[in-house]
Amino acid sequence: MRHDTIKTTEEVVSCSDNGQHPLVYISLKNGPNQCQYCGQRFVRETPDNKKAA
């Protein structure tokens, strides 16, 4: 299944693909990451990287 990247301000996110796989917690502390089961990508946005250049 194709997923869009989910943007969040959280350092840790959870994914279960709406109950399609076990609930997992994903750390975004070291940058973007993805779910090991469904491949959903997550990226953490901070006020610093939201600013327009």
N, CA, C and O atoms as a Maestro MAE file, in Angstrom:
{
 s_m_m2io_version
 :::
 2.0.0
}

f_m_ct {
 s_m_title
 :::
 protein
 m_atom[212] {
  # First column is atom index #
  i_m_mmod_type
  r_m_x_coord
  r_m_y_coord
  r_m_z_coord
  i_m_residue_number
  s_m_chain_name
  s_m_pdb_residue_name
  s_m_pdb_atom_name
  i_m_atomic_number
  :::
  1 25 0.839 -1.181 0.000 1 A "MET " " N  " 7
  2 3 0.000 0.000 0.000 1 A "MET " " CA " 6
  3 2 0.887 1.248 0.000 1 A "MET " " C  " 6
  4 15 1.864 1.313 0.746 1 A "MET " " O  " 8
  5 25 0.562 2.201 -0.803 2 A "ARG " " N  " 7
  6 3 1.327 3.439 -0.896 2 A "ARG " " CA " 6
  7 2 0.832 4.422 0.163 2 A "ARG " " C  " 6
  8 15 -0.372 4.595 0.352 2 A "ARG " " O  " 8
  9 25 1.770 5.057 0.842 3 A "HIS " " N  " 7
  10 3 1.449 6.025 1.876 3 A "HIS " " CA " 6
  11 2 2.140 7.343 1.574 3 A "HIS " " C  " 6
  12 15 3.230 7.363 1.002 3 A "HIS " " O  " 8
  13 25 1.508 8.436 1.956 4 A "ASP " " N  " 7
  14 3 2.165 9.733 1.937 4 A "ASP " " CA " 6
  15 2 2.978 9.859 3.220 4 A "ASP " " C  " 6
  16 15 2.684 9.192 4.212 4 A "ASP " " O  " 8
  17 25 3.990 10.703 3.201 5 A "THR " " N  " 7
  18 3 4.784 10.950 4.398 5 A "THR " " CA " 6
  19 2 3.954 11.755 5.393 5 A "THR " " C  " 6
  20 15 3.341 12.759 5.031 5 A "THR " " O  " 8
  21 25 3.936 11.313 6.639 6 A "ILE " " N  " 7
  22 3 3.207 12.008 7.692 6 A "ILE " " CA " 6
  23 2 4.174 12.936 8.403 6 A "ILE " " C  " 6
  24 15 5.231 12.511 8.869 6 A "ILE " " O  " 8
  25 25 3.803 14.209 8.483 7 A "LYS " " N  " 7
  26 3 4.608 15.205 9.173 7 A "LYS " " CA " 6
  27 2 4.045 15.397 10.571 7 A "LYS " " C  " 6
  28 15 2.830 15.465 10.757 7 A "LYS " " O  " 8
  29 25 4.936 15.484 11.554 8 A "THR " " N  " 7
  30 3 4.525 15.617 12.951 8 A "THR " " CA " 6
  31 2 5.536 16.465 13.706 8 A "THR " " C  " 6
  32 15 6.657 16.675 13.242 8 A "THR " " O  " 8
  33 25 5.134 16.947 14.862 9 A "THR " " N  " 7
  34 3 6.064 17.654 15.735 9 A "THR " " CA " 6
  35 2 6.531 16.739 16.874 9 A "THR " " C  " 6
  36 15 7.354 17.141 17.696 9 A "THR " " O  " 8
  37 25 6.015 15.527 16.921 10 A "GLU " " N  " 7
  38 3 6.348 14.575 17.988 10 A "GLU " " CA " 6
  39 2 7.688 13.891 17.708 10 A "GLU " " C  " 6
  40 15 8.080 13.706 16.556 10 A "GLU " " O  " 8
  41 25 8.379 13.520 18.789 11 A "GLU " " N  " 7
  42 3 9.650 12.814 18.656 11 A "GLU " " CA " 6
  43 2 9.445 11.307 18.503 11 A "GLU " " C  " 6
  44 15 10.292 10.610 17.946 11 A "GLU " " O  " 8
  45 25 8.311 10.812 19.004 12 A "VAL " " N  " 7
  46 3 7.961 9.397 18.894 12 A "VAL " " CA " 6
  47 2 6.536 9.308 18.375 12 A "VAL " " C  " 6
  48 15 5.642 9.983 18.885 12 A "VAL " " O  " 8
  49 25 6.322 8.472 17.357 13 A "VAL " " N  " 7
  50 3 4.984 8.275 16.789 13 A "VAL " " CA " 6
  51 2 4.635 6.796 16.868 13 A "VAL " " C  " 6
  52 15 5.504 5.956 17.100 13 A "VAL " " O  " 8
  53 25 3.358 6.485 16.672 14 A "SER " " N  " 7
  54 3 2.931 5.090 16.653 14 A "SER " " CA " 6
  55 2 2.262 4.792 15.325 14 A "SER " " C  " 6
  56 15 1.740 5.684 14.656 14 A "SER " " O  " 8
  57 25 2.288 3.518 14.958 15 A "CYS " " N  " 7
  58 3 1.661 3.094 13.701 15 A "CYS " " CA " 6
  59 2 1.072 1.702 13.894 15 A "CYS " " C  " 6
  60 15 1.697 0.824 14.489 15 A "CYS " " O  " 8
  61 25 -0.143 1.515 13.380 16 A "SER " " N  " 7
  62 3 -0.759 0.185 13.345 16 A "SER " " CA " 6
  63 2 -1.474 -0.025 12.017 16 A "SER " " C  " 6
  64 15 -2.139 -1.042 11.819 16 A "SER " " O  " 8
  65 25 -1.339 0.941 11.104 17 A "ASP " " N  " 7
  66 3 -2.010 0.901 9.799 17 A "ASP " " CA " 6
  67 2 -3.494 0.588 9.985 17 A "ASP " " C  " 6
  68 15 -4.051 -0.294 9.331 17 A "ASP " " O  " 8
  69 25 -4.123 1.345 10.907 18 A "ASN " " N  " 7
  70 3 -5.547 1.166 11.224 18 A "ASN " " CA " 6
  71 2 -5.873 -0.256 11.646 18 A "ASN " " C  " 6
  72 15 -6.892 -0.812 11.236 18 A "ASN " " O  " 8
  73 25 -5.015 -0.843 12.462 19 A "GLY " " N  " 7
  74 3 -5.250 -2.180 12.990 19 A "GLY " " CA " 6
  75 2 -4.813 -3.309 12.074 19 A "GLY " " C  " 6
  76 15 -5.109 -4.471 12.354 19 A "GLY " " O  " 8
  77 25 -4.128 -3.007 11.005 20 A "GLN " " N  " 7
  78 3 -3.710 -4.035 10.055 20 A "GLN " " CA " 6
  79 2 -2.432 -4.763 10.475 20 A "GLN " " C  " 6
  80 15 -2.118 -5.820 9.928 20 A "GLN " " O  " 8
  81 25 -1.704 -4.217 11.425 21 A "HIS " " N  " 7
  82 3 -0.509 -4.876 11.954 21 A "HIS " " CA " 6
  83 2 -0.343 -4.470 13.414 21 A "HIS " " C  " 6
  84 15 -1.033 -3.564 13.879 21 A "HIS " " O  " 8
  85 25 0.568 -5.128 14.153 22 A "PRO " " N  " 7
  86 3 0.769 -4.779 15.563 22 A "PRO " " CA " 6
  87 2 1.166 -3.309 15.723 22 A "PRO " " C  " 6
  88 15 1.822 -2.732 14.856 22 A "PRO " " O  " 8
  89 25 0.759 -2.722 16.836 23 A "LEU " " N  " 7
  90 3 1.111 -1.343 17.145 23 A "LEU " " CA " 6
  91 2 2.602 -1.253 17.421 23 A "LEU " " C  " 6
  92 15 3.136 -1.996 18.245 23 A "LEU " " O  " 8
  93 25 3.272 -0.337 16.726 24 A "VAL " " N  " 7
  94 3 4.697 -0.105 16.944 24 A "VAL " " CA " 6
  95 2 4.922 1.374 17.201 24 A "VAL " " C  " 6
  96 15 4.163 2.224 16.735 24 A "VAL " " O  " 8
  97 25 5.970 1.666 17.946 25 A "TYR " " N  " 7
  98 3 6.369 3.040 18.218 25 A "TYR " " CA " 6
  99 2 7.654 3.316 17.452 25 A "TYR " " C  " 6
  100 15 8.575 2.500 17.440 25 A "TYR " " O  " 8
  101 25 7.698 4.483 16.813 26 A "ILE " " N  " 7
  102 3 8.798 4.827 15.919 26 A "ILE " " CA " 6
  103 2 9.434 6.122 16.392 26 A "ILE " " C  " 6
  104 15 8.754 7.134 16.563 26 A "ILE " " O  " 8
  105 25 10.749 6.084 16.603 27 A "SER " " N  " 7
  106 3 11.475 7.276 17.033 27 A "SER " " CA " 6
  107 2 11.876 8.111 15.832 27 A "SER " " C  " 6
  108 15 12.374 7.592 14.833 27 A "SER " " O  " 8
  109 25 11.652 9.414 15.944 28 A "LEU " " N  " 7
  110 3 12.068 10.355 14.907 28 A "LEU " " CA " 6
  111 2 13.199 11.241 15.421 28 A "LEU " " C  " 6
  112 15 13.519 12.264 14.816 28 A "LEU " " O  " 8
  113 25 13.799 10.844 16.538 29 A "LYS " " N  " 7
  114 3 14.842 11.627 17.184 29 A "LYS " " CA " 6
  115 2 16.040 11.854 16.260 29 A "LYS " " C  " 6
  116 15 16.633 12.933 16.274 29 A "LYS " " O  " 8
  117 25 16.399 10.854 15.462 30 A "ASN " " N  " 7
  118 3 17.564 10.955 14.583 30 A "ASN " " CA " 6
  119 2 17.196 11.260 13.133 30 A "ASN " " C  " 6
  120 15 18.021 11.099 12.234 30 A "ASN " " O  " 8
  121 25 15.966 11.698 12.909 31 A "GLY " " N  " 7
  122 3 15.541 12.042 11.554 31 A "GLY " " CA " 6
  123 2 14.360 11.199 11.106 31 A "GLY " " C  " 6
  124 15 13.807 10.432 11.894 31 A "GLY " " O  " 8
  125 25 13.971 11.337 9.843 32 A "PRO " " N  " 7
  126 3 12.821 10.594 9.315 32 A "PRO " " CA " 6
  127 2 12.999 9.093 9.508 32 A "PRO " " C  " 6
  128 15 14.118 8.579 9.539 32 A "PRO " " O  " 8
  129 25 11.868 8.403 9.637 33 A "ASN " " N  " 7
  130 3 11.895 6.962 9.842 33 A "ASN " " CA " 6
  131 2 10.631 6.384 9.232 33 A "ASN " " C  " 6
  132 15 9.737 7.126 8.827 33 A "ASN " " O  " 8
  133 25 10.554 5.059 9.165 34 A "GLN " " N  " 7
  134 3 9.355 4.430 8.611 34 A "GLN " " CA " 6
  135 2 8.982 3.185 9.397 34 A "GLN " " C  " 6
  136 15 9.800 2.603 10.110 34 A "GLN " " O  " 8
  137 25 7.724 2.795 9.248 35 A "CYS " " N  " 7
  138 3 7.198 1.618 9.924 35 A "CYS " " CA " 6
  139 2 7.800 0.351 9.319 35 A "CYS " " C  " 6
  140 15 7.860 0.196 8.100 35 A "CYS " " O  " 8
  141 25 8.242 -0.545 10.190 36 A "GLN " " N  " 7
  142 3 8.842 -1.797 9.727 36 A "GLN " " CA " 6
  143 2 7.828 -2.749 9.101 36 A "GLN " " C  " 6
  144 15 8.214 -3.650 8.356 36 A "GLN " " O  " 8
  145 25 6.537 -2.567 9.387 37 A "TYR " " N  " 7
  146 3 5.507 -3.447 8.845 37 A "TYR " " CA " 6
  147 2 4.916 -2.945 7.533 37 A "TYR " " C  " 6
  148 15 4.854 -3.689 6.554 37 A "TYR " " O  " 8
  149 25 4.481 -1.690 7.509 38 A "CYS " " N  " 7
  150 3 3.742 -1.203 6.339 38 A "CYS " " CA " 6
  151 2 4.518 -0.182 5.504 38 A "CYS " " C  " 6
  152 15 4.099 0.163 4.399 38 A "CYS " " O  " 8
  153 25 5.643 0.299 6.026 39 A "GLY " " N  " 7
  154 3 6.451 1.235 5.257 39 A "GLY " " CA " 6
  155 2 6.005 2.690 5.355 39 A "GLY " " C  " 6
  156 15 6.563 3.552 4.675 39 A "GLY " " O  " 8
  157 25 5.003 2.976 6.196 40 A "GLN " " N  " 7
  158 3 4.555 4.365 6.354 40 A "GLN " " CA " 6
  159 2 5.732 5.211 6.807 40 A "GLN " " C  " 6
  160 15 6.420 4.865 7.766 40 A "GLN " " O  " 8
  161 25 5.965 6.336 6.106 41 A "ARG " " N  " 7
  162 3 7.073 7.225 6.451 41 A "ARG " " CA " 6
  163 2 6.596 8.358 7.342 41 A "ARG " " C  " 6
  164 15 5.489 8.872 7.180 41 A "ARG " " O  " 8
  165 25 7.448 8.738 8.288 42 A "PHE " " N  " 7
  166 3 7.173 9.823 9.218 42 A "PHE " " CA " 6
  167 2 8.367 10.765 9.222 42 A "PHE " " C  " 6
  168 15 9.515 10.330 9.142 42 A "PHE " " O  " 8
  169 25 8.084 12.063 9.317 43 A "VAL " " N  " 7
  170 3 9.139 13.062 9.426 43 A "VAL " " CA " 6
  171 2 8.751 14.047 10.516 43 A "VAL " " C  " 6
  172 15 7.597 14.464 10.616 43 A "VAL " " O  " 8
  173 25 9.731 14.409 11.328 44 A "ARG " " N  " 7
  174 3 9.478 15.355 12.419 44 A "ARG " " CA " 6
  175 2 9.785 16.765 11.953 44 A "ARG " " C  " 6
  176 15 10.870 17.043 11.443 44 A "ARG " " O  " 8
  177 25 8.822 17.648 12.132 45 A "GLU " " N  " 7
  178 3 9.008 19.058 11.803 45 A "GLU " " CA " 6
  179 2 9.138 19.845 13.093 45 A "GLU " " C  " 6
  180 15 8.353 19.660 14.023 45 A "GLU " " O  " 8
  181 25 10.117 20.712 13.146 46 A "THR " " N  " 7
  182 3 10.309 21.597 14.281 46 A "THR " " CA " 6
  183 2 10.077 23.017 13.788 46 A "THR " " C  " 6
  184 15 10.070 23.253 12.580 46 A "THR " " O  " 8
  185 25 9.888 23.960 14.690 47 A "PRO " " N  " 7
  186 3 9.708 25.350 14.251 47 A "PRO " " CA " 6
  187 2 10.867 25.834 13.359 47 A "PRO " " C  " 6
  188 15 10.660 26.651 12.462 47 A "PRO " " O  " 8
  189 25 12.072 25.331 13.607 48 A "ASP " " N  " 7
  190 3 13.239 25.731 12.813 48 A "ASP " " CA " 6
  191 2 13.142 25.294 11.359 48 A "ASP " " C  " 6
  192 15 13.479 26.066 10.461 48 A "ASP " " O  " 8
  193 25 12.683 24.057 11.109 49 A "ASN " " N  " 7
  194 3 12.643 23.600 9.717 49 A "ASN " " CA " 6
  195 2 11.312 23.889 9.030 49 A "ASN " " C  " 6
  196 15 11.118 23.484 7.884 49 A "ASN " " O  " 8
  197 25 10.390 24.581 9.704 50 A "LYS " " N  " 7
  198 3 9.139 25.017 9.070 50 A "LYS " " CA " 6
  199 2 9.270 26.421 8.479 50 A "LYS " " C  " 6
  200 15 8.441 26.832 7.668 50 A "LYS " " O  " 8
  201 25 10.304 27.154 8.881 51 A "LYS " " N  " 7
  202 3 10.471 28.523 8.428 51 A "LYS " " CA " 6
  203 2 10.725 28.561 6.924 51 A "LYS " " C  " 6
  204 15 11.432 27.718 6.372 51 A "LYS " " O  " 8
  205 25 10.126 29.569 6.275 52 A "ALA " " N  " 7
  206 3 10.370 29.746 4.844 52 A "ALA " " CA " 6
  207 2 11.768 30.292 4.633 52 A "ALA " " C  " 6
  208 15 12.235 31.135 5.399 52 A "ALA " " O  " 8
  209 25 12.424 29.818 3.613 53 A "ALA " " N  " 7
  210 3 13.802 30.267 3.333 53 A "ALA " " CA " 6
  211 2 13.814 31.598 2.650 53 A "ALA " " C  " 6
  212 15 14.884 32.124 2.341 53 A "ALA " " O  " 8
  :::
 }
 m_bond[211] {
  # First column is bond index #
  i_m_from
  i_m_to
  i_m_order
  :::
  1 1 2 1
  2 2 3 1
  3 3 4 2
  4 3 5 1
  5 5 6 1
  6 6 7 1
  7 7 8 2
  8 7 9 1
  9 9 10 1
  10 10 11 1
  11 11 12 2
  12 11 13 1
  13 13 14 1
  14 14 15 1
  15 15 16 2
  16 15 17 1
  17 17 18 1
  18 18 19 1
  19 19 20 2
  20 19 21 1
  21 21 22 1
  22 22 23 1
  23 23 24 2
  24 23 25 1
  25 25 26 1
  26 26 27 1
  27 27 28 2
  28 27 29 1
  29 29 30 1
  30 30 31 1
  31 31 32 2
  32 31 33 1
  33 33 34 1
  34 34 35 1
  35 35 36 2
  36 35 37 1
  37 37 38 1
  38 38 39 1
  39 39 40 2
  40 39 41 1
  41 41 42 1
  42 42 43 1
  43 43 44 2
  44 43 45 1
  45 45 46 1
  46 46 47 1
  47 47 48 2
  48 47 49 1
  49 49 50 1
  50 50 51 1
  51 51 52 2
  52 51 53 1
  53 53 54 1
  54 54 55 1
  55 55 56 2
  56 55 57 1
  57 57 58 1
  58 58 59 1
  59 59 60 2
  60 59 61 1
  61 61 62 1
  62 62 63 1
  63 63 64 2
  64 63 65 1
  65 65 66 1
  66 66 67 1
  67 67 68 2
  68 67 69 1
  69 69 70 1
  70 70 71 1
  71 71 72 2
  72 71 73 1
  73 73 74 1
  74 74 75 1
  75 75 76 2
  76 75 77 1
  77 77 78 1
  78 78 79 1
  79 79 80 2
  80 79 81 1
  81 81 82 1
  82 82 83 1
  83 83 84 2
  84 83 85 1
  85 85 86 1
  86 86 87 1
  87 87 88 2
  88 87 89 1
  89 89 90 1
  90 90 91 1
  91 91 92 2
  92 91 93 1
  93 93 94 1
  94 94 95 1
  95 95 96 2
  96 95 97 1
  97 97 98 1
  98 98 99 1
  99 99 100 2
  100 99 101 1
  101 101 102 1
  102 102 103 1
  103 103 104 2
  104 103 105 1
  105 105 106 1
  106 106 107 1
  107 107 108 2
  108 107 109 1
  109 109 110 1
  110 110 111 1
  111 111 112 2
  112 111 113 1
  113 113 114 1
  114 114 115 1
  115 115 116 2
  116 115 117 1
  117 117 118 1
  118 118 119 1
  119 119 120 2
  120 119 121 1
  121 121 122 1
  122 122 123 1
  123 123 124 2
  124 123 125 1
  125 125 126 1
  126 126 127 1
  127 127 128 2
  128 127 129 1
  129 129 130 1
  130 130 131 1
  131 131 132 2
  132 131 133 1
  133 133 134 1
  134 134 135 1
  135 135 136 2
  136 135 137 1
  137 137 138 1
  138 138 139 1
  139 139 140 2
  140 139 141 1
  141 141 142 1
  142 142 143 1
  143 143 144 2
  144 143 145 1
  145 145 146 1
  146 146 147 1
  147 147 148 2
  148 147 149 1
  149 149 150 1
  150 150 151 1
  151 151 152 2
  152 151 153 1
  153 153 154 1
  154 154 155 1
  155 155 156 2
  156 155 157 1
  157 157 158 1
  158 158 159 1
  159 159 160 2
  160 159 161 1
  161 161 162 1
  162 162 163 1
  163 163 164 2
  164 163 165 1
  165 165 166 1
  166 166 167 1
  167 167 168 2
  168 167 169 1
  169 169 170 1
  170 170 171 1
  171 171 172 2
  172 171 173 1
  173 173 174 1
  174 174 175 1
  175 175 176 2
  176 175 177 1
  177 177 178 1
  178 178 179 1
  179 179 180 2
  180 179 181 1
  181 181 182 1
  182 182 183 1
  183 183 184 2
  184 183 185 1
  185 185 186 1
  186 186 187 1
  187 187 188 2
  188 187 189 1
  189 189 190 1
  190 190 191 1
  191 191 192 2
  192 191 193 1
  193 193 194 1
  194 194 195 1
  195 195 196 2
  196 195 197 1
  197 197 198 1
  198 198 199 1
  199 199 200 2
  200 199 201 1
  201 201 202 1
  202 202 203 1
  203 203 204 2
  204 203 205 1
  205 205 206 1
  206 206 207 1
  207 207 208 2
  208 207 209 1
  209 209 210 1
  210 210 211 1
  211 211 212 2
  :::
 }
}
